[in-house]
């Protein structure tokens, strides 16, 4: 099984954090969102023989993602493809064509969902699209089903709210060659939206050619594409998996669960939680932190933080008066009040 993970976008909705790192390397609930995504694939049929293709952006992506994978997944069979032009999802997959044969999964890097991939071992459809009903489908792609239950077509960013069966950004294809042929056709036809080639259009072309594509419903879909969504996902994951508290160095620390605290953190005279994630080597003194993500190597003193996302190696010095702040600051930033 080939697993393609496109992650080349600029991550503009995650600024300022994505000025210094790719979006999948932003932390949530105790580890990077990329690590949470990789955990999803543990249920693959024969996971040891899965082959991963990471489609990364130039500069930050091509520098940081391969190094991260090699350090954290040294035995993973992985390839890295750089998408220099942001021409969309289908274009990203087309760039990785030299590595693609046989069955494959394409899953976008900010799609975290609850699913079990083991059923793919006996899957007979040509394609499977994971879907979930949402209240307002207009900023997503939706699957339109025929009376026979098969997907009739996909509609990208529909104007109507009649069909709310949203595709969440994960697809299975029995044949890589079949979807690549559809993408070739899509590019020849110039089927684009806002100068990008979308996968929903490529799959609609597959269906026109006789492919049988079905949907797989899920009930939990978590997004890490914006600051707000990442903080919400942090809460949901901590609630689901419970506290992960290492044997950190601490004195006079009140913990309100659920929280994630790395074992290398140093915390004193502070209240942590609920829904706080504290990264490796953080130093926290005389502070309160709730509903926030504190990335590794931060120093926080005399501050009360809520609903905040603090980048790596940031330094925050508050007034110590208990006034609660909401901050969104990137790596190596410094705030002193």
C-alpha positions, 0 to 999 in steps of 0.5 A, a space after each residue: 500500500 502506498 500512502 501519499 500525504 500532501 503537505 506543501 501548502 504555505 499554511 497561511 491560516 496558521 501564521 505566525 507559526 508557519 513562518 518558521 515550520 511547516 504546518 504539520 510540525 505544529 504541536 497539538 495534544 502533546 505531539 505534532 499533528 503529523 505524528 497524530 496523522 501517522 498514528 492513524 495508519 497503524 490500522 492499515 493492512 500489513 502496515 510494516 510494508 506500507 510505503 509513504 510519499 510526503 509531498 512537501 513545500 519548498 524551503 521549510 518543508 523540504 528542509 524540515 519534514 525529511 529530517 523529522 521523519 528520519 529522526 522519529 520514524 527511522 524504519 519507515 520506507 519514505 519518499 519526499 517530493 517537492 511541490 514548487 508550484 501550488 497548483 492543487 491536490 491533483 497536481 501534488 499527486 501527479 508529481 509523485 507518480 514515479 512512486 505510485 503503483 497498485 493500491 494507494 491512500 491519499 490523505 491530507 496532512 491536516 485531516 485527523 479522523 477516527 477510522 480503521 483502515 483494516 477493511 481495505 484488505 477486502 475492499 472491492 470498490 475502485 475508490 473510497 472517499 471518507 465523508 462526514 455530514 457537516 452543518 455548512 458544506 460550502 467551503 468543502 467538497 461534497 459527495 453526491 450519491 446516486 440511487 444505487 448508493 455509489 458516488 455519482 459525482 463530487 462538487 467542490 465548494 458547492 453554493 447550495 447547502 442541500 448536500 452536506 456530505 463533506 469529503 474530509 480529505 482522505 481517499 483510497 484508490 484500488 489502482 494508482 494508475 487509474 487515478 493518475 490517468 484521470 489526473 492526466 485527463 483533468 489537466 488536459 481538459 483544464 478542469 480547475 478551480 481558482 487555478 488549482 486542480 482538485 482531487 474531487 474533479 479527478 475522481 469525478 472523471 474516474 467515475 465518468 469512465 466507469 469507476 465505482 466509488 463509494 463513501 465511508 462515513 466517519 463521526 470524528 473529524 479534527 482539523 488543524 488548519 487554523 489556530 482556532 481549529 488547532 486549539 479545539 483539536 487539542 481539547 478534543 484529543 486530550 479529552 479522548 486520550 486523557 492526560 499524558 503527564 511525564 515525571 517532570 520536575 515540579 514544585 507546588 504545581 496544581 494540575 487540572 486534567 486533562 493535560 499533556 506535560 512532557 517529562 523534561 518540563 520544569 514547572 513551579 508555583 503554577 496551575 496547569 490545565 485543563 486542556 493544556 499541552 506543555 512541550 519538552 524542556 519548557 520552564 514555567 514559573 508562577 503561571 496559570 495555563 489553560 486551554 493552550 498549547 505551549 511548544 518545546 523550549 518555552 520560558 513562561 514566568 508570572 503569566 496567566 494564559 488561556 486559549 493561546 498557542 505559543 511557538 517554540 523557544 518563545 519567552 513570556 514575562 507577565 506582570 504576575 497580577 493574574 490578568 488572563 491573556 490570550 496570545 498567538 506568538 510564533 517561534 523564538 518570539 518574546 513578550 514582556 508586559 
